[in-house]
């Protein structure tokens, strides 16, 4: 593996620290108690970082999202890491009845609202709901939709499962309790590479990278967790919940990329 590829995250990491350091210092000066609330401090850092990184990151994923989200998403769509709401721009308003955005970082909510309204989804008509919980908050999701049975037709995850707590348990809960039979799980994630040399650098970068990017990990095999998921059926048999599964890579991406992406479309058995 070339050293330039191995060290490629360094540029973005330094840029993230540079753009977020001063505004974060100002926030701490205004509210010194942030020192005692590390999770809140992390959200503030990430909010400042995403103002700079959000649009370029979305642009880099545009082709993959257009091939994944636009033709497939329908019905009630759950975006489990809304960020600035970029994903709503890929939804076909004629096929999507409700956009449910999860974003635990409240500083990003104004961005999500603007994006949703620009795409034709509003809180006033009930076609847009924003929740402050993370993807692990399935009770809050079900409560917001007033659903006793799994209510969501499409779950969308883009660059989110890298940072959620207890990701395997979260994926299982979302698929079992939130996703309808026949519903889809669509994801675009950077994941652990099958190449050992690349994976070594991903593991080395992971704890450092997360400091500036909201706990994001570069070394999670998210695609394998989704593909290998099993659930207990009503008769007690443990089996895969998927009737259809498809995994593919990002077009033109080098196999030496420390940010190695996988795109997936999985359909839950009816």
N, C-alpha and C positions, 0 to 999 in steps of 0.2 A: 504494500500500500504506500502510495506516495505521501511524503511528509506534508505537502501542501494540502492534501485532502484531509489528513489526520488533524491538522491544526485549523481547518477552515472555520470551526465555530468561534475561534478566538476573536475574529473581526467583529462578528455580530455581538458577542458577549461584551466586548469593550465599548462598542457603540451604545448598547443598552444601558450600561453603567453610566456612560457619559451623559446620555439624554435624561436619565431618571434621577441622577444624584442630587443636583441642585433643587429641583422641585420637591423631592422627597425631604431634603433638609429643611426646606421652608415649611412643609407640612408638619414635620416633627417639632419645629420651633413653635408653630401655632398650637400644636396639641402634643405636649411632651409625653402624655400617657401612652402614645403609640409604642414607646420603648417596652411597655409592659404587655403589649398586644401584638405579638409577632405575626399572627395571621393577618391582622388588619394592616400592618406595615407592609407585608408581602403584597397584599392587594393594591395598596397605593403605588408601590414600585411598578407592579405589572400594568396598572392603569396608565402611568406615564410612558412606559415602554411601548404599549400597544398603540398609542397615538401615532408613533413613528413607524412601528413594524406592521400594524394591522393591514393597511392597504397593500403594501408590497407582498406580504405573505399571501393574501388572497389572490393577488394577480398571478403569483407563481403557481397557484393551485387551480387557476381558472379552467384550464382544459379538462383536468381531472374532474372537477366539480360539475362542469357542463355535461360530461358524459355519465356521471353518476347520479346527481341529484335531480337535474331538470327532467330527464325522461322517466324517472322512476317514482319520485316522491308524490304521494297523493293523500287525500283525506286529512286526518288530524296528524300533523307533523310535529314531532318533539325534537328540538335542537338542543342537545345536552350540554353544549358549551357555546353559547351564542356570541360571546365576545362583543364585537361592535355590530353584530347582526349581519355580517356579510352573507351568510348562507341564505337569508330570506330572498336575496336578489336572484337566486337560482331556482326558486319555486315557481311553478306554473300556477297562477292564481285561478285558472279554470279547473284545476284538478285538486287543489289544496283548499280545504274548508276552514282550517284553523292552524295557526302557527303558535306553538307553545315554546317559548324561549326560556331556557334555564341559564341564569348567570348569577353566581353567588357574589360577584364583585359589583356592588351597587353603583360604583362610579362609572361603569360602562352602560348602565341602563338608558341614559339619554341617547346614546348612539344607537342602541338596539331599537328604541322607539322610533327614531327618525328613519332608520332603515326599513322597519316594518311598515310604517305609514307610507313611505315612498313606494313600497311594493303592493300597496292596496290592502294591508291588514291593519285593523284598528281595534283598540280596546273598547271603543264605544259600541261597535256592532258585534263584539264577542269573537271576532276572527283572530284576535291577537291577545295572548296572555303572557306576561313575563313573571317569572318566579325567581326569588333570591336564593333558592337552594341549589345544591350541586346535583350531579347525576345520581348520587347515592341516596337522594331524598325521595324515594319512591312514594312514601305515604303522602308527602306534600303534593306530588304530581297527581296522584289519584284523587286527593281531596279537591284540588283545583278543577279537575274535570268531573267531579261528583260521580265517580265511576266505581261500581262494585266489581266489574269485570275488566280485564285488560282493555283500555280504550283507544290506544294509539295505533294508527295504521302504518306510520313510518317514523323510525328513529334515525336521526342524522347525527353523526359524530365526525367532526373534522378537527384534527389536531387538539383533541380534548382528553382522550383516554390516557394520554401520556402524563397527565397531572392529577387525575381523580384519585382519591384515597381508596384503598382496597379495590383495585380495578377489576379483578376476577369476580369478586362478590358483587360488585356494582353491575357488571355485564349480566351476570346470572339473574339478578333481581329485575333489571330492566326487561330482559327477554321474557322471564316467567310471569311477572306481575303487571307490566305496562304494555307490552307489545301484543296486539291482537293475533289470534291464529290467522295465518295468511298474510300477516303484516311483514314489513321489510326492515332490516337493519342495514343501513348504508353508512360506510365509514371511509374516511381518507385520513390515514395516520402515518407518522414516521415511526418505524418499528425497529426492533433488534434485527440486525443483518445476519444472514446465514453464514457469511464469511467471518471466520474467527478473527482475522486481523482487523476488520472493520468493527466487529463487535467489541473487541478489546478497547478500542478508542471510544466507542459509545459508552462503555461502562466507566471509563476513566473520566469522561466529560460530564457524566450524568449529575453527580452531586454539585459540581461547580455551575453548570448551566442552569440548574434549578433556582439558584440564588437570584438571578435576574429575570427569570421567566416563570414565576409563579409555581415553582416546584416541578416544572416539566422534566421528565426523564427521557433520555435518549435510548434507553436500553430495555424497553418493555416490548415483549413479543405479542402485541395486541392482536395481530392477525391470527396467530396460533390459538390464543385464548378464545376468540370468537368461533373459529373453525372447529375447535375441539370441545366446545361447550356441550355438556350433557345435563339433562333435567329429568327429575323423577316424574313419571306419568301417573295418572290416577290409579292404575293397576299395580303401581310400585316398581315397574320396569324403568331402569335408567337408560336413556337413549338420547341421541342428538335431536334437538328441536327443529332442525332445518330440513325443509323439503327441497330447497334449492340453495346452492352456494357457489359463489364465484369470487375468485381473488385474482387481481392483476396488478402490475406495477405501473409506476408513473412513466409516461412516454419520455424517452430520451435521457432518463436518469442514469448516471454512472453507477456501476455496482460498487464503486469505492466511496460513494457518498455516505458520510456519517449520518446524514438525515435521509435514511433509506425509507421510501414510502411504499405502502401497500393500499390498494383500493379494494373495497369489498361490497358485494351485494348478497345478503343472506335473507331467505324467505322462511318464515316460521310455518311449520306444518299446521294445517287446518285440523 
